[in-house]
Amino acid sequence: MSLRATHRDAGPVIVVDLSGRIILGEGSALLRKTVRGLLDEQHNKIILNLGDVDYIDSSGIGELVSAYTGVKNRGGDLKLLNLTKKVRDLIQLTKLYTVFEVFTDEASAVASFQ
Amino acid sequence: MTIDPKHLEITLETQVESVNLAEEMCLKVAEAAGFGEDDCYKIGMSVREGVINAFHYGNQERPEKKIHLAVDITTEKMVIHVLDEGKGFSLANVPDPLAEENLLSTSGRGIFLMRAFMDEFDVLPGRTGGAEIVMAKKLPLPGDPGTNGQNSQSASPQQGA
């Protein structure tokens, strides 16, 4: 299943709802394009909702890290929401839980920006 | 392509689509061999990472080069070979992606994931140059309905890369 991405306002924060696989090729490219588009529109408080993302490979992990550093470099923050078990295990295995703030409910994630 | 119940070989083009093709083929073999969902996920991911490594690092994304994939089912394990046509590399020179200074790297986690997800993993010099990744997963025990994936290396990979 290819990746799909939509975004919506949640107060001062943009929530990007992702579904599918973040993998080498179109999936990683779509995530990159989405985050770059938001930064171009001066949005630098971003939550990636990964509730419907059931698979990420090393390219997808790299793209998440790239999105994180890109947003940080613009003075903002990027946080993760609703990790599936496979994605959570991967984030733990790669030690990226020390990098990303991860939330299990959207209200808390949004509130963390204030 | 050659197929028999115990051995499969295919030569793949150096293109992104080969990654998905290799994953799908190996997943079919793994399912037929009796691996459960968790192990199939780990095998599929490892094949992806092996072919991504060959595509990107080994063959430098050059379309005239090929990726050679072979899968063997022995009495004990599923063995996967991924051979590229690059210059080869040594595991000792692969940076540890868990090191503090590498955590924000946007690449370099593929080898680490293969080591974590498979029971055996090594990189050998290819017969015609390049690097040959050889990795294996033990077959599920008879009557094991599920994961067969609780090996110690899954929880604690020996070395990051």
Interface residues (C-beta under 8 A of the other chain):
Chain A: I23 L24 G25 D57 S58 S59 I61 G62 E63 V65 S66 Y68 T69 K86 L93 T94 K95 L96 T98 V99
Chain B: V16 V19 N20 Y41 M45 R48 E49 I52 P97 L98 L103 L104 S105 T106 S107 R109 G110 F112 L113 A116 P157
